[in-house]
């Protein structure tokens, strides 16, 4: 059975399962979920804890199976942790994990820690066995649009809140901009605010943080994922897209990789656009172009605003930008690779921005104005 991380506390309150799997790539939330399971296990009498870390291709799976079948030295309940940082146990590990599940006892609690898993891993026999034997907790990253609410909730846990109205919303947006993609740093910044502005009310009323207090205390510790840049561009969020581009440059990201992600989105838009104009249903065209998740929603929103000529111009611009980031020059473009990437981003933003009266896509052979 699979649940989200925010549902774990309620599930633990109903009683312990023999096995828990935590998978995801958000370190803070994964750590908190694991700590919640450990605390519940200790409260249930698991006084002994053993840890097995699967590192490299020569892990002793037989030793893990033997440890799981052995009695505790002090006849206590145990918490057995299995950490697989790569998320790939291999053939031997797959078979061992399935055997491990078959011999689960009623006394011990097993906690399996995994990174974010792809569709193939989630559909594997070993993960299916783990999922079927206990509870799988999916740790999803906090998306940018949900980050202000997450920050407000964490502030409330420390007896803090922002001002009411527009000023408070602007303070949360400022906070989110400074910690985007780095929840560990966000957690530290919130703890710092709690130390600086602890509630003084004896009744425990939350301390109200002014926007100026947050701006003075919160550092710019955002970390940007190059693959999220395209999402910001397709969403038409110019301020965020340009901030991310600056952040990626400051973090030392390769300009070639940044260009590849932007150009790949533009080529994908062109392929899907052409397929729809030829009569393909949009969902089928998106699947054939291997577009899914958040990008799928963004493509659906953006495609009706684009014409074939505009897309062709953007793909041509991406081709010119490709040469510049690899050392070539073009008199119409800046010589600096990051300045050229900024120009490509601005051109794409101008094309995908909502405009009144833009016709929807029409199948081939029909004018969009008909």
N, C-alpha and C positions, 0 to 999 in steps of 0.2 A: 504494500500500500504506500502510495506516495503523497506527501503533504508539503506545504510550503513552510519555510522557517518560522514565520509568524504564527503558525498553527501548532508548533511543537509544544509550547507550554501547556496548552489545553490537553494535548494528547498525553503528556507525561502525568498530568493531574488525574487522568483516568486509570493509571496503572502502567507498570513497566512492561515492555515487550522484551523478548529474548535477544533481539538484534535490532540495531539502528544503523542506517547508512546515511552519512551526510556528504552531499556532493555539491560542489559549486566553486566559483573562483573569486568570491568576495571574502578575504581573510577575516575581517572583523566579525561578520555575521556567521561564518562557519565556526570560528572559535567560540562565539557565544553559544551557538547551538550545541557544540561538543561539550562545553562547560555545563550546560543545562542537563545533558544526559549524565555526565559524570556526577553532578550533584545529586540527581535523582537516584543513581545507582548507590552512592554512599549512604543516602538516607534509607535505602532498602536493605542495607547490610553488606554491601560489596566493599569489604575492608581491604582487599588485595587487588592490585592492578598490574597487569602485564601488558607490554607494548611490543608489537612486531611491526617493523618498518620494511616494506618490500622495496629494496633498492638494488638496481642492476638485475641481470638475468640469472643469478645464481642463488636466489633466496631459498632457504630451507623450508619448503612447504610441508615436508614430512614432520619437521620440528613443530610447526604451527599446529598441525593436526594432533600430534602427540601431546602438546601442551594443553590443547582444548579438551582432550580426553582424560587428562590427569586430574587427580584430586588436588585441591588446594592444600598447601603445607599445614595450614592451621584450620582446615575444614571450614573455611569461611566462604561466603559467596565472593566471586571474582568479577572484575570488569576486565575484559580482554579487548584491547585495541589493536586493530589492523589498519596500518596506514599504507596507502598505495599512491604515492605522490604523482606517478605518471598516469594513473588511471588505466594502465594496461598490464594486467597480471600475466599475460601470455598463456600459452596452451596449458602448461603444467599448472599454473595458478588458477586458470579457469576450472580445471577439473578438481583441484584441491578445494576451492571455495564451494563448489557444489557438494563435495563430500563433507566439508565442514558444516554446511547447513543441515545435512542429513543427520549429523550426530549432535546437534545442539541439545544441551541439557536444560533442565528447568531452573537450575540454580544460577548459573553464570549469565552475565550480560555481555554481549559483544557490540563493540562500536567500530564501524568501518568508516574510515575517512578517505575521501576521494576528491580529486579536482573536478572541474566542470567536465561533463561527459557529452560526447556527440551522439548523434542518433544511432550510430552503429553500436557504440558501447552500451547505450541504454537498452538496445534490443538484444544484447548478448545473453547467452545462457547463464553465465555466472552472475550478471547483474539481476536477471530475472529470478534466479534462485535466492539471492539476498533480499530482493524486494518482496518476494513471496513469503519469506520467513519472518519478516519483521516490519519495520517502518523506514521508508526512504524519505529523507528530508532534503528537498531541493532548495539550495541557497541561491536566490536570484540577486543580481546586482540591483542597486537602487538607481533607477533611471533619472536623468536630469530633471524631468518634469515633476517627479515625485520627491525629489531631494528636499525642497523647502518643508514639506509636510513631515518628512522623516526627521529633519533637524528640529522642528517644533516639538515633535513627540519626545526626542531625546532631551531637549531642554527642559521639558515638563518633568521628566524623570529626576532631574537635578533641582527641581523647585524654581525653574526659571521660565519666563515667557517673554515674547516680544510685545511691543506696544500694539494696541488695537489700530485697525484701519490701514490706510495706504502705507504709512511709515513703517509699520511692522512687516507688511508684505515685502516692502523694498529691502528691509534689513535681512529677511530670510533669503531673498533672491541674491543679495550681495554675498551672504554667507555661502550659499550653494555654489555661486560662481568661483569662490576661492577654494573650495574643497572638492569640486567635482572629480569623480573617479578615484577618490582617496578617502574612503570611509574611516580608515584608521586615523588619519590626520583629523578628520571631522570629529571623531570621538575625543581626540586629545584637545582640540580647540574648545569643545563643549565642556570638558572637564576643567580647562583653564578658566573659562567664563564662570563656572560654578565656584571656583576658588576666589575669583576676583569679586564676584557679586553674589555671595551666598545670601539666601533669604534672611532678612533681619527681623521679620515679623515672628513673634513668639508663637502665634497660632499656625505658622507654617504656610502662610499665603505666599504664592510665587513672587519672586522678585521680578520686576519689569525691567527689561533691557531696552535702553534707547538705541536707536540706529547708530548714533555716534559711538556708543560703548562697544557695539559689535565691530564697527569698522576700525576702531582703535586697537582691538584685541586680536582679531582673527587674521592670521597670516595667509598669504597666497600660496597654498600648498596643493593646488589642483594638479592632477595628472590626467593627461589626455590619451585616449586610445585612438590610434590613427584610423581604425575602421569605423569609429563613431563620427569622424569628421564628415564623411559623405552623408550621414544621416542628418547632421545639422544643416548641410548645404541643401539637401533635398527638402528639408522642412522649411526652407526659406528664412532660417534664423541667422541673419547676417552677423549680428553682434557675437553670438556664440561661435559661429563658424570661424570668424576672423580671430577671436580670442584663442580658439583651439589651434589654429594654424600657427599663431605666435608661440603658444605653449609647446607645440611639437618641435618647433625650431629651437626653442630654448632648452628643451630636453635632449637635443642632439639626435632627433629622429632623422633617418635618411630621407632626403628630398625625393629620391627615386621611388621609395615605398609610398610616400604621401601622394605623389603623382599617380602611381599605379592604382591606388584605391579610387581616386577621383575619376581617372580615365575609364576604369572598369565599370563604374556606375553609369557614365555617359554612354559607353558602348552597350551596356545592358538596356538602358532606356531606348536606344536606337533599335536594338533587336526586337524588343517587345512592341515598340511603336509600329515597326514594319509588319510584324506578325498580326497585330490587331487590324491594321489597314488591309491586310490580305484576307481577313475574315475569321481569324482565329479568335475564340473567346479569350478574354483577358486572363482569367485564371489559368487556362492552358498555356498561354503565351508566357506567363510568369513562371510556371513550373518548368517549361522547356528552357527558359533562360536561367534557371536555377536561382530564382529570386524568392526568398521567403522571410518570415519573421517581420521585424520592424521595417525592413526595406520594402517588403511586399506592400505594406500599407502606404508607404511614402510613394512608391511607384504608382499605385492606383490613384493617389491624389494629384500627382504631378503630370502624368501622361496626358490628361485631357487639355492641359494648358500648352502643350508643345506641338509644333508642326514639324514635318520632316526636314524642311529647310533649316529651321533653328537647331535641330538636333545635329544635322550634318555639319553646321558651322561650329558647334561645340566640340564635336569629335575631331574636326580639323584643328581647332584651337588646342585640344589636348595633344594632338600629334606634334604641333609646333612646340608646346611646353615640354614635351618629352625630350626633344632635342636640346632644349635649353638646360634642363636639369642634368643632361649628359655632356654638357660642355659646348654645344653649338650656339650660334648666335642668329638672331632675326631682328632686322631693323625696326619692326613694329612692336617688339616685345622688350621688356627689361632684360638686361644681361644676368642679373642675379637670379638664381634658381628659385629662391623663396619669394621674391617679388613677382616672378612669373607665375608661381603657384597661386599667389594672392590674386593676380589678374584673372587666372582661370576660375578661381572660386567666385570672384565678383561677376564674371560673365555668366556663370551657371546660376548664381543667385538671381540675376536680372531676368534670366529666362524662365525660372521656375516660380518667381513671385506671382501671386494671384493678380490677374488682370480682368477687368470687367469685359464681358462680351466675347471671351475666348470660346470658340466652338469646341464641342466634344469630339472625340475620335469617331471617325466614320469608317466603315469597311471600304475596301478597295473598290474603285469604280463609282463611288458616290462622293459628291462634294460635301464637305462638312457644313456648308451653308444651305444644303437642300433640306 
